[in-house]
Amino acid sequence: MNIKKTLLVLFISLINITFFQAQSVSGKILSTENLAIPYATIQIGEKHGTISNQEGDFTISTKGFAENEIVKISYLGFETKEIPLNKFISKDYILKERFDVLSEVYLTNKKLNVEEILQKVKDSISSNYNLDFKSQIFYRNTIVSTPKKMEFEILKASELSKSTIKTINSQFEDLQNFAVNKTSTYYKDILLNYAKLNDSIKINVTKATKLINQAKDKSTDKLQTDFIKIITKQLDSSSTYKLKSGLFKIEDSIKVDNVFKTKETPKTKEIASDLKVLLNKNAINENSYFSFLFNTSKNDYTLDGISYFNGNPVYKITFTPKRKSEKFEGVFYVNTKDFAVIKIDYNLAENRFGKRLNLKMLVGIKFIENKINGSVVFKKGDDNLYSPQFINIEKQQYAYLSRPLKFIKNVMSEDDEKTTFKFKFKVEATSSSKEELYFIENTTTNNTNFKEFLNEDEYQIESIEAYNPEIWKNYKIISPVESIKNYHLEDINI
């Protein structure tokens, strides 16, 4: 072999070594119709994996794996793609759909109808699902707010001059012009450790960020804070006040500086509360969103045929409500061997609503959830029990609040003069939220490991105004969507 060929072989070998030392691979999962496949599973070996985001994009670490390791890309209803690690590079990966009608598939000696399948599902719940588990969870929360109307009126101001009242009205008008019919968005990413045993939950946070541009924030919380700041600037900071709303007393003795005081550090109990609600609503029981699995007389079902996940056949069943008490329609998938429900896609059916509260005429409050879309995937663990692998839920809400507020100065001595500042405000807004939970690795909780699990009361959250890929580098997360990557480019008037 001459010197040129020797150098070429060495150069190619060096390229291969450099490749296998690469930290990660990024790509996109697509269907044969060139449509993004959201939340597909990308797995290396038995334990290491990630999922694609809503736009089909993913990034996965490849460090420490042998070149002959197999990468599996899977999604329910599609053929699993297997790729040797030495051929797994950053690019688009196409999955081919696989679906069969029942007449083409022989699963058992007896062909089951929907009612029989659902009965087997219910009979197998206790033996199929793990309610007490611990996991590392990546949690992304997206909030979009649009104030539609804001009104303000001073009803009584004992100590305020006409010029001061004019200034307050001008400041509030500026707040209206800034916010009304303008949309703001923020994203919160949290990587945490979670453990549940019976009714107890423990949490500690590994890392947390909040992507928000404070100058563009038009969320109801921020507007409420700005509104209160305008009002409390006119009150005596050295005195205490009674705070009343209509006939109801909210506070008996409150300092102006403490009205809507910003919390210094967030509490993990708030995350625990959110997770508890999400998991309860997406659990296989009658009290969750999934009552359609139990109330068979109140829903219509269609057994569409057989789909596949990792080569295993699953029943595909669509459902629609036929009674007003049932809210959701959608599709769910049942494992043909153990009759576990492994995936559910659901949304509010026509003329159905989520939570509703209408006390508009009585106390000036109205709230309605007019959109709920969700998806949950369950995965079998080493203990042969299913627990959540992924939850995605999107909601849209309408809120109306019209309330009088009254600050009444507490008289502390004979020299004090009782003063009252009374005003009325009205806010009407629409908002939407998206919560995504990726359960990275679940294991069964027992008394010993739950007792040893570290629980924290508080955590630190880093506030950022522009996406920075270095912040979450080397962490297991759901890849950011384009709107996160381009967050800093948003027009302030959007």
N, C-alpha and C positions, 0 to 999 in steps of 0.2 A: 504494500500500500504506500503510495507516494505521500509526500508531506501535505499536499493540498487536500487529499481525501481524508487524511488523518485529522487535519484541522477542522474539516467539515463535519466529521463524525463527532468530534469533541464539542463543536458549536451546537449541533443538534441535541446532544446529550445535555448540554448546559441549559438549553431552552426547556427541555423536558423537566429537568430538576427544578428550574425556576417556576414552571407551571405547577408542579406538585407541592411547592411551598407557598402557593397563592393562598391568601387568607379567605377569600370568598368568591362565590359565583353569583351573578345576577342575571335575571332573564324574565320572560313573560310567558304565561301559560295561555294558549289560544285553542279554540275549536277549529275544526276543518272549515268552518264558515268565517274564520278570522275574527271571531268574537272572543273577548277576554273571558277567561274562566276564573271567577273570584273564589278565594278560599280553597284552592286545590292544595293537596298535601305534597310536599317535597321532602323526601326522607333518605338519609344515608345511614345504612346499618339498621339496627333494631330500635335505637333510642334517639338518634339525632335527627331533627327535622325542623321544618317551618311550614307556613302556609302563604299562599299568594294573597295580595291585597285585593280590594274591590275591583281594581283595574287589571288584575292578572299578574302584577309584578311581584317579584320575590328577590330576596338576597339570602344566601345561606353560606355559613362558614364551612370550608372544606379542609381546614387544618387538622392534621393528625391522622388522616385516613389513608389506607394503602391504595395504590393505583388500581387494584383489581376489585375494589369495593363497588357495589352496585347502588346506583341512585334510582329511587322509585318515585315517579310522579303519578298521582292518582286523584281521581275525582269521581264521585258517585254518578253512574250512568255513562262512564267513559272507560275505554280500555286503559289499563295501567301501562305506562311507558317505563321500561327499564333501560338504564344507560350506564355503561362502565364509567367509573370516575375519571379515567384518563381521557374520555371523550365528552365529559360534562363541562361545557364552556358557557360563557355568557351569551345567550341568544334566545330566540323564540322557540318554544316547544309546543308542538301541535298534538292534541289528544283527539282520538277518534271516538265518536259516540257509539255506545252499544246498548241496544234495547230490543227485546223480543216480546212477541205476544204470547199469552199463556199456552195456546194450542201448539206452539212450536217447542215448548219446554216441558219435560217430564220431571217433576220434583219429588213427588211421593206417589204411592199407589193410589191415593185418593186426592182428587182435585178439590181444594178448599175454596169456599166462597168468602166474601168480605166479612160476614158476621162470624164465621168460624175463625178466621185469622185474627179479628179483633178480640175474640174471646181468649184465644191463646196468648195474645199480647198481654191482656189483663191478668191471666193466670200466671204469667212468667215475670211480672214486674218485680216482685220481692227477691227473686233469684237472679235477676239480670242487672240491677242497678245498684251502684255504690253511692250512698248519700253522704257518707263520712269519708272524706279524702283530703289529702294535702297536695298542693301544686304550686309551681311557679306560674304566675299569670301575667300576661301583658294586656293592659287595659287602656283602650283609646276612647276618649269621649269627645265628640264634636258637637258644638252648640252654635246654632245660627239664630239670630234675633232680628226682628224688624218691628219697631214701634210704629203703629198705624195712626195713633191719635194721642195728643197730650193737651190737657186743658188745666188752667190754674186760675183760682179766684180768691182774693183776700176778703174774708167776711168780717173780720174785726181785728184791729191792731191798736191796742191802747196807747202805746208809747211811740208809734211810728209816725213820722211826718209824711206829708204828701210826697215830698221829693224822694224819701226812702222807699215808699211804696212804689213809686215810679221806677226806681232803680231795680227793685225786686222783679217787677213785671218785665223790665227790659232784659234782665238776666235769664228769666225763665223763657222769654221769647227766643233768646239766643240758643238755649238748650233745645227748644222745639225745632228750630231751623237746622240744628246739627243732627238731630236724631230721627225726626218723623219721616217715615217711608225710606229710611236708609238701613241697609243690612250690614251687620257685623258678624264675624265668625271667630271662634277660637277653638284650639285643640289642646287637650290634656292627655299626655302619655304617662303611664305609670307601670313600672315593672315591680311586682310585689310577690311575696311569699304568703301563701294562704293555707290555713288548716281549719277543718271543721270536725267537731265531734259532738253528736247529739244536737243540742241547740246552741252550743258555744262556738264562736269563731275567733281565731287569732290571725293577726296580720302584721307583717313588717315590710317596709318599702325599701327596695334596692335603689331605685332611681325614679325621679319624677320631673317632668317638664310641662310648662304651660306656654303654648305658642300664642301670643296675643300682642297686638299693637295697641297700647293704652290710648294713643291719640285717636284711634278709630273705634274704640269700644263703645257700642250702643246697646249693650245688654241691659236687661231690666234692673239687674243688681247695680250696675254702674250708674244708670240714670237715676235710680232711687237715691244712691249716695250723693250724686251731684245736686239733686233736688233738695235733700235735707241740708246740705252744706249751705245752699242759698238761704234757707229759712233760719238755720241756727246761728248764722252770722249776725242776725238781728236780735238775738236773745242774750241775756246777761250770763256770761260764762261762769261767774262766781256764785250764781244762784242755782237752786234746784226747781224742777217743774213737774207738775202733773201732766201726763200725756193722755188725752182722751180721743176716741174716735166715735163720733156720734154719741150714743148713750153709754158706751163701754169705756171703762178706764183701762188703759194699757199699762201705764206705769204710774206709781204714786209719787216717787221722788227720783228724778233722773237728772243727771248732770248733762249739760249740753255737749260737752266733749265726749261723752260716752254714747251718744246717739249714733247707732250704726258704726261703732268703732271697729276698725279693721283688725281681724285676728292676726296675731304675729306668726303663728305656725299652724298649718292645717292638722286636723286630727284624723287618725286612722279609723276611728269609730264611724266617721262619715263614709269612708270607703267600704267598711264592713257592712253598713246599712244598705248602701247601693248594691253591693254584691249579693246580699241576702235577698233583696227584692228581685234582682235579675235571675238568680238561681231558682227561687221559688216559682216565678212566673214561667220559667222554661224547664220545669221538672215534669216527669211523667206521673202526674196524679190529677185527681178531679178538681183540685183547687187552683190549678195553674191555668195558663192560656190554653192548655191542651185537653179541656173537658170533652172535646169532640171524640176522643178515644174511648170515652166511657158512656156518653149519652147517645147511644146509637139510634134511638128513636127520634132524636131531634136533628139528625143530619142525614144527608144523602152521600153515598159512597160509590166510587167506581174503581174497580180493580183494573188498572190500565195494562198491566202485564208485568214483565220481569226486567228489572234493570240490574246493573252489576257494580260491585265495588271490590277492588283488588281481586277480580276474577270470581267472586262469590255472588250467587244470585240473590236478589232481594225483591220483594213485592213492592210495586209502585201503586199507591192508592191516592186518588184525589177525593176531596171532600168539600161539601158546601152545606151551609146551615139551612134548615127548613123551619126552624122555630126562632122567634125573636130573642129568646134567651141565649142562643148560641151566636157568637160574634164573628168567628173566623172561618175563612176558606183557605184552601191550599192543597199541599201534597205531602205525604209522608211515606217513608220507606221502611220496610220490615224485613229483618234477616229471616230467610226461609228455614234456617236450622234451629235457632233458639228463640225466634219470634220477638226479638228485641227491636224496638223502634230506634233506628240508627240516625235518621235525619228527618227534620220537619221544616218545611217552608210554609209560612203562614202570613196572612194579611187580613185586615178588617174587611168583611164582606160589605156589599152595597147597603147603605142606610144603617150601618152599624157604627157605634162609637165606643171609645174606651171610657176613661173616667169622665164624669160630667157633674158639674155643680152649677146650679142657676139660682142664685139669691140676689139677682140684679135689682129687683124692685124692693126687696126687704133690706139688704145691707150693702148693695152696690157691688156685688161680686159675681162673676160668671167665669167658668172654666170648662173647656171641653177638649178631649183628645180626639181629633177627627181623622187621624191616620196612624196605624201601627203596622209595620212590616217587620217580619223577623225570620231568622233561620237559626237552627241549633243542630249541631252534629255531636253524636255520642261515639266514644271509642272504647273498645274493650282493652282492659289492662292486663298485667301479668297475673292478677288475681281472678281473671275470667269474668270480671264485673265491668259494666259500662259506666262511664262518667263523662261529663262534657269535655269535648275537645275544642269546640268553638261556639260562641254565641254572638249573633249580630241582631240588634234591634234598633229600628228607626221609628221615631214618633214625631208627630206634628201637633202643636197645641195652639189654641186660641184662648187669650185671657183678657178679661175686662175688670177694671177696678175703679170705682168712683166713691171716694170717701172724704168726709170732713175730718180734719185733724185740729186739735186744740191744745196749745201749750198754756198752762195756767201756772203762774209763778207762785211758789210757796212762800208765804209770809213768815219770816223768821223773827221779826221784832216789830215794835210799834212804828218804827221809822220806815219799815218796808211798805211798799204800795203794791197791792194785788193787781197784777196786769195779766191780760189775756191776748194771745195771738191765735186767731182762728182763721183757717183757710180750707179750701176744698180743691182737690185735684182729681183728674180723671186720666187713666192710662188704658189704652187698648193696643194689644200687641199680638203678633204671631211669632212662634218660635219652633224650631225643629231640633231634635237631638238624635245623635247616632252613638250607640255604645257597642264596641267590639271587644270581646274577650277571647284571648287565645290561651288555652291551658297547655302549657309547654310539656309538663310531665306530671301525671297523677299517680299517687300511691295511696294505699289504704291507711286511714288514721286509726291508731289504737291509743289506749290510755297512756302508754309509755311515751310514744313519740309526740303525742299532743302535749303532754306535760313538759317535755323538753323543748317544745317549739317556742321560739322567742317572740313575744308580743310587744309591740311598741305603741305608745299612745299618740306620738306625733311623728311627723316626717318633714323633710325639707323638699320644697319644690322650686325648681329654677325657672324663672320667667324669661322668655326669649321673644324677640320680635321678628326673627327671620330663621328659616330652616337652616340648620348646619349639620351635614352628614356625620361630622366627627363626634357630635354629642352622644349619639347612640351606637357608635361604631363598636363592634365586638359584643353587642348585647343581642339576645334573641327577642326580636320584635316583629310586628307586621310592617312590611315596607311602607313608607309614606306614599300617599297618593299625590298626583300632580298638584292639587290645590294646596297641599302642605308645602311642597317644594317651592311653589311660586307665591307663597303667602306674602312675602315682602313686596311683590309687584302689584298687589291689589290697589285699586284706585280708592282714595279716601271717600269719594262720593258714591261708591257702589252701594 
